[in-house]
């Protein structure tokens, strides 16, 4: 079989990107959320390859399909530069930096090809079963709207890779951005941190990152879900942190051992009821208990904040992620001195409270 010609690749490339421009121009990408891009990818694929992906992609069998990928992935091609950089494909935990990154990530993952060193494989030819696997992956992502992390059973936070499945929420946390700097300047002496509590741990990702960052700390990681803790246990074992990360099944503080903590961190369910009713379909694949936070999103956050006063050391810090719910948080904790921490999404996603400020507020 002849190789895929550069003219054919260019033609498909032009078709692909003309559809990008058309869809963008018509405003089809209207869902400003991590999963808005998924709908965009679905429309893009359907419009680019007509009604049958199978018939349109069938020509790739026994041909160097990765040559087409190269056209898109070549960092010298301005159209493809979106995929590759110095650190390879940019893949975020809740999808990717953009729709095209996610499409490339899913294809390369399905073919068991590296994300950052594709060149040695560009002359490879796809077998029929590999074509079937790629098409099945695309179908589940586009039609069934299954989150990418569930399709690949992996999620990344920074340089950390975690196993995930439908038993846990897809890891996504702005607190993760703050851990490598060990919460400086609010934590002045990271080596003095010996006890950390994480509430609503899910897959255990933040607990693992905290244990890795704070060498002298024991981390108690809490979740109400036994299923979530099973996933967390798998990740803890992968990072060989069983002796430093203690997994506890508990409704918040209920079963947490007595004692005080230098740090309490949490990324709890905080989506308000109005937002829950309009979430994209991808979110419906996730455990709803990990998302829903009541009418104003603050049901669990209220308990977490109030009971933290007795669980923090004298100089302890509580850090809470509340996503887009800053207005509800400030209304729920009126008068409480809250420091809003800067993250890549701005200054509205994470707040911290000093133990003494919390105690004074409660009194």
C-alpha positions, -999 to +999 in steps of 0.1 A: +000+000+000+013+034-008+021+059+019-003+087+027+009+115+004+017+149+016-010+163-006-036+141+010-023+150+044-025+187+036-060+184+022-072+167+053-054+192+074-070+221+056-104+204+060-098+199+097-088+234+104-114+250+082-139+233+103-122+247+134-126+282+121-162+276+110-173+262+143-155+289+162-171+316+140-206+303+145-201+303+183-207+265+187-181+264+215-203+282+240-199+260+270-172+277+290-161+247+311-134+220+310-158+199+291-170+225+266-141+214+245-154+179+243-186+190+225-164+211+202-143+180+194-174+160+187-188+186+163-155+189+147-150+153+141-185+148+128-183+177+104-147+170+093-153+133+086-190+133+078-214+108+093-192+077+094-158+079+110-153+042+103-157+046+065-137+078+063-108+066+084-108+031+069-082+041+044-057+044+072-055+006+077-021-008+068-009+027+060+014+050+080-014+068+098+011+084+121+024+103+091-009+123+093-004+127+130+031+140+123+016+167+101-004+179+131+022+172+157+052+187+140+062+216+163+075+235+132+040+234+118+021+263+133-012+244+131+003+215+150+023+234+175-006+234+198+001+198+206+038+197+213+061+219+233+092+214+253+074+191+277+054+173+251+016+174+248+000+196+274-026+174+291-046+186+321-064+165+346-099+174+335-093+171+298-066+191+282-054+226+274-076+225+243-097+202+222-070+193+198-046+183+226-072+160+240-078+143+206-041+137+201-037+125+237-065+100+233-051+087+200-015+084+212-026+068+245-047+042+227-018+033+204+005+031+234+028+058+218+047+083+239+033+118+242+067+135+239+088+113+217+067+105+187+094+108+160+107+072+161+072+059+154+061+081+126+068+055+099+047+028+118+016+014+101-016+008+120-030-027+122-068-032+117-073-038+154-054-006+162-078+013+139-107-003+157-093+007+191-089+043+180-124+045+166-139+030+197-120+055+219-133+084+197-168+071+198-169+068+236-154+103+240-176+120+214-209+102+216-210+088+251-192+119+265-170+099+288-143+120+304-108+114+289-094+103+323-119+075+326-111+063+291-074+062+298-076+054+336-051+081+343-050+118+353-022+142+357-016+169+383+016+186+375+042+159+370+022+134+390+002+106+373-027+089+391-050+060+384-086+070+382-119+053+373-156+061+377-154+055+415-137+088+420-141+123+407-116+133+380-087+149+398-086+187+393-074+210+419-058+245+421-044+235+455-021+212+435-004+242+420+006+255+455+021+223+468+055+224+450+062+257+468+050+241+501+025+269+506+051+296+509+049+323+523+020+311+546+040+281+558+073+297+570+090+264+580+079+235+559+102+211+578+082+218+610+050+205+594+044+170+609+007+164+606-015+171+576-052+163+572-069+162+538-107+160+537-125+146+507-094+130+493-110+111+464-082+094+445-057+105+471-038+127+447-034+158+469-025+136+499+003+119+479+016+153+467+016+167+502+035+137+516+060+141+488+064+178+495+065+178+533+091+152+541+085+152+579+047+150+577+022+122+583-009+127+561-044+115+571-065+114+540-103+112+545-132+103+523-167+091+530-167+067+500-151+033+504-149+030+466-129+062+464-105+050+492-099+018+472-087+039+443-067+061+467-050+030+482-039+020+447-023+053+441-007+054+475+008+020+469+021+031+435+040+060+451+051+037+480+037+060+506+017+035+527+038+043+558+031+081+555-004+084+540-032+070+563-065+065+545-096+069+567-132+063+558-151+091+576-179+117+571-155+146+574-140+148+609-162+120+624-137+092+624-105+113+623-081+104+652-078+129+680-051+155+677-043+187+659-029+193+625-005+219+611-024+219+578-059+210+568-066+211+531-097+202+512-112+203+477-148+193+488-181+191+470-190+227+464-211+230+432-244+249+440-277+233+431-283+257+402-250+249+386-255+211+392-286+213+371-267+226+341-234+206+342-222+192+309-229+155+304-194+145+312-199+154+348-228+130+351-202+101+348-186+113+380-198+104+415-224+131+422-216+130+460-182+144+451-198+174+433-230+186+449-226+211+477-263+220+484-282+252+475-252+275+478-225+249+475-214+255+511-231+226+529-199+206+537-177+237+536-195+251+566-188+220+587-152+219+575-145+255+584-162+255+618-148+223+631-113+230+618-109+254+648-105+225+672-083+205+648-056+230+640-025+237+659-019+272+673-003+283+641-022+259+618-037+268+584-069+257+567-069+258+529-102+253+510-109+251+473-143+264+463-140+268+425-164+295+412-183+299+445-164+328+460-195+349+464-213+321+482-183+315+504-180+351+515-217+352+523-215+320+543-185+331+563-191+368+567-165+385+588-141+356+587-106+368+576-100+348+544-069+351+523-077+344+486-047+327+471-036+334+435-037+304+411-036+300+374-074+306+373-072+339+393-078+348+429-112+333+434-107+296+436-089+289+469-089+306+503-069+300+535-077+308+571-052+311+600-062+291+631-063+320+654-084+341+630-109+312+628-111+309+666-116+346+671-143+346+645-161+317+661-160+335+695 
